[in-house]
């Protein structure tokens, strides 16, 4: 997938722990939401959105993963993702 703010164009594997099972899901970003991760079928598994509330006029940001973060690749991979999420939320 092309580079995105959080996904950064990287391809991470998931480790399905027996106690959890394979519980990742797929989501369909709509409106201003942008897919950040895609699965092997090309379906979105994570999204990020920056928008302005139609009610309050206040800007907001959302990040959503349709998979357990603890099952992503290595500890370094997870740390990289969390760092990119922090940067996303801390960028005006």
Secondary structure, DSSP 8 states (H G I E B T S, - for coil): ----TTTTT----B---TTT-S--------TT-EEEEE-TTS-EEEEEEEEE-TTT--EEEEEEESS-GGGBS-HHHHHHHHHHHHHHHH--
